[in-house]
Amino acid sequence: MAKSVKANLKLKIKAGQASAAPPVGSTLGQYGVNMMDFINPFNDQTKTLNGALVTVHITVYDDKTMDFRVVGIPTDDLIREKLSIQKGSGKPNSEKISKKLSQADLDEIAQVKLSDMNSDNLEAVKKMVTGTARSMGVEVE
């Protein structure tokens, strides 16, 4: 019989740096889960990402066990890092960012995001990354 789900959580945590302090401790604590059962495996799994902000999906069950899945670095963060900009445009339809995303940069970002997306087709992932860039006011060459 399948376990009954108590909560589905989504947190942004620095890779390899999870601790019992907020947001991890306060979020998991309210469900009565042993947070060290999350912290140690998470830190081991993400230590190679060098402190990048990653999204993690946590499923808490009624028997106070949990599963988690690291989604990875958000696409907009990868685009901002590639272009060395602080933020996207406040009005992406009318005000564009002066820097453009090259096809080589688009390929690199799509390769990184390929494992996180619900597609294994690189061209489809490139279209998703292009859409995120467009919503930030970034043009793709």
N, C-alpha and C positions, 0 to 999 in steps of 0.2 A: 504494500500500500504506500502511496506517495505521502511525503511529509506535508503537513499543513503550513502554509506560508503565513508568517506573522507580519513581516514588513519587507518592502523592497526599498533600499536606500541607494542614493547616488551621492558620492562625495568627491571633492577635488582635494587631493593630498599631494605633497611633494614626494617624489619617488625616493624610496629608501630612507625616509625621514619620518615615518608615522610614529606617534608616541601616544601615551595615555592622556595627553592634554587635549583640549578641544581642537578640532571638531570630532576627532575619533572617539575620545573617551566619553564625551557628553552624549553623542549620538548612539553609540553602542550600549552605553550604560543604562539608558532608559528602557532597553529591551532585555536586560538581565543577562547579556552575553558576556562571556569571558573575553575581554578585548585583546588579551595577549595571544589568543588563538587566531586573531586577525593580524595584529601588529607584526609579529615575527615572520610569518610566511609572506606578508605583503612586502616587508623590507627586504627579505631575501630575493623575492621575485623581481623587484624593481631597482635593485642597487646599481644596475648598469645604466640606468637612465639619468644619473648624475643630478638628482634634485629637481628634475623637470616636474611641472605641475601636471599630474595625470588624473583622469577620471576613473573611479572604481565603483562598480555596481555590486552591492552586497544584498544577499537574500537571507533574511533571518527567519528561522522556523520556530514553531511553537515549542519544540523540545530544547530550545535555547542553543541550537547549533546554527551554523551559517555557512554559506558558500560565497565566494567573491570572484569577480572577473575584472581584470584591469583592462580598460578600454584603450588607454594611451593618451598621447598629447593631443589636445584639441586642434583642429585644422586651422582655426584662426590664429592660434599661437604660433604654429609652424610658418604661416604666411608672414606674420609680423616679424618673426625672427629672420626669415630669408631676406625681407626688404629693409630690415633695420628701422622699423617704424614703431612708434609707441601705441598707436591705435588707428582704427579705420576711420573712414569719413563719417561725419554725422548725418550727411545728406548724400548717400551713395548714388542716387539717380542724377543729381545735378553737379555735385562737387566730387571730382575724382582725385585720388592720391597721385602725386607727381611721379612716383616710381611705378614701373610696370613689372609684372611677374613674367619671366621668360619661360619658354617651353622647357628648358633644361631644369629650372627650378620647379616647374609644375610636375615634371616627371619624378623628381626626387621626393616631393611631398606626397605624390600619389603612391609611390613605392612604400613610404613609411605608413601611410594610412590603409594600405591594401588589406592588412590583417585585421583591422578594426571595422571595416565596412561590411555590409551584407552582400558584397559582390566579390567575385574573384577575377573579374574582367578589369584590367588596368585602364582601358579606355573609359569605362563607366565611372571608375573612381576619379579619373582626371576631370570628368564632367562635374562630379560632385564638388571637387576642390575648386574648379572654375566658378561654380555657383556661389561658393562661400566667399571667394575673392571678389566677385561682382557685388555681393551684398555688403562688402566692406569698402566699396568704392575703388577697388584695385582692378586695373585692366590687365588682361593677359595678352601677351604678344602672339 
